[in-house]
């Protein structure tokens, strides 16, 4: 992952601990993965390697040249949104075709996800804001 905190909406994290991925100079790509896990996968004792696989995917994606970072949010109802940012289409394609990532995708469809959507978008405008404290 990036050096940014992953802050699920549901955990009550303070605003000070939540840091989104910064605004990069466009163009770049955003890959938006929105999912709902199966009821069984939502229970940690039954998740069957979901957490370990997720950690491994984070390790792998960080090694992709052109990977910029990731934002994550999860709701109490089980909806999760992960947005990965990549410098160019080649980086997105390298991640999409990574053999371990493809195996995790197959396992996700077979065991962990009730449903998901994937959107790949070219970012044409990007800016940020941060309140000054003190």
C-alpha positions in Angstrom: 0.0 0.0 0.0 0.9 3.6 0.0 2.1 5.5 3.0 -1.5 6.6 3.6 -3.7 5.2 6.3 -6.5 2.8 5.4 -9.5 4.2 7.3 -12.7 2.2 7.2 -15.7 4.6 7.7 -17.2 2.2 10.3 -14.3 2.1 12.8 -14.7 5.6 14.2 -11.2 6.7 13.2 -10.5 10.3 14.0 -10.2 12.8 11.2 -6.6 13.3 12.1 -5.7 9.7 11.3 -7.5 9.6 7.9 -5.2 10.7 5.1 -6.4 10.3 1.5 -4.0 9.7 -1.4 -2.8 13.0 -2.6 -3.7 14.8 -5.8 -1.3 13.9 -8.5 -0.6 15.7 -11.7 -3.1 14.4 -14.3 -3.5 12.3 -16.3 -3.4 9.2 -14.2 -5.8 6.3 -13.6 -8.2 5.4 -10.8 -9.3 1.8 -10.5 -12.5 1.6 -8.3 -13.4 -1.7 -6.8 -16.7 -1.7 -5.0 -17.7 -5.0 -3.3 -20.0 -6.7 -0.9 -18.5 -9.8 0.7 -20.6 -13.0 1.3 -22.0 -13.4 4.8 -19.6 -16.2 5.5 -16.6 -14.2 4.3 -17.6 -11.4 6.7 -17.0 -13.6 9.7 -13.3 -13.7 10.4 -13.3 -17.3 11.6 -14.8 -18.4 8.2 -13.1 -15.9 5.9 -10.6 -18.6 4.9 -7.6 -16.5 4.1 -9.3 -13.3 3.0 -7.1 -11.1 5.2 -3.9 -12.8 4.3 -4.7 -12.6 0.6 -5.6 -9.0 0.9 -2.3 -8.2 2.6 -0.4 -10.1 -0.1 -2.2 -8.2 -2.8 -1.2 -4.9 -1.1 2.4 -6.1 -1.1 2.2 -7.0 -4.8 0.6 -3.8 -6.0 3.2 -1.7 -4.3 5.8 -3.2 -6.5 4.0 -2.2 -9.7 6.0 0.6 -11.4 3.5 3.5 -11.6 1.5 2.5 -8.6 0.6 5.8 -6.7 -1.5 4.6 -3.7 -4.8 3.4 -2.5 -7.8 4.7 -0.6 -10.3 2.4 1.2 -13.6 2.9 2.9 -16.0 0.3 4.4 -19.5 0.7 5.7 -21.2 -1.1 8.6 -23.6 -2.7 6.1 -20.7 -4.4 4.3 -20.1 -2.3 1.3 -16.4 -1.7 0.6 -14.8 0.6 -1.8 -11.1 0.5 -2.7 -9.6 3.0 -5.2 -6.1 2.2 -6.5 -4.3 5.0 -8.4 -1.8 4.3 -11.2 0.4 6.7 -13.2 -0.5 5.1 -16.6 -2.5 2.4 -18.4 0.5 0.1 -18.5 0.6 0.0 -14.7 -3.1 -0.8 -14.6 -2.6 -3.6 -17.1 0.4 -5.0 -15.2 -1.7 -5.2 -12.1 -4.7 -6.6 -13.9 -2.6 -9.4 -15.5 -0.5 -10.3 -12.4 -0.7 -14.0 -11.9 -1.2 -13.9 -8.2 -3.7 -11.2 -8.5 -5.7 -13.2 -11.1 -5.7 -16.2 -8.7 -7.0 -14.0 -5.9 -9.7 -12.7 -8.2 -10.8 -16.3 -9.0 -10.9 -17.2 -5.3 -12.8 -14.0 -4.5 -15.5 -14.9 -7.0 -15.7 -18.4 -5.7 -15.6 -17.7 -1.9 -15.5 -14.1 -0.7 -17.7 -11.8 -2.8 -21.5 -11.7 -3.1 -21.1 -9.0 -5.8 -18.6 -6.4 -7.0 -18.1 -3.8 -9.7 -14.9 -2.5 -11.2 -14.4 0.8 -12.9 -11.3 2.1 -14.5 -11.2 5.8 -15.1 -8.7 8.3 -16.5 -8.3 11.2 -14.1 -8.2 14.5 -16.0 -8.5 16.9 -13.1 -7.2 16.5 -9.6 -6.7 18.8 -6.6 -6.8 18.6 -2.8 -7.3 20.6 0.3 -6.0 20.3 3.8 -7.1 22.5 6.8 -4.3 24.1 8.7 -4.3 23.3 12.4 -2.6 25.3 15.1 
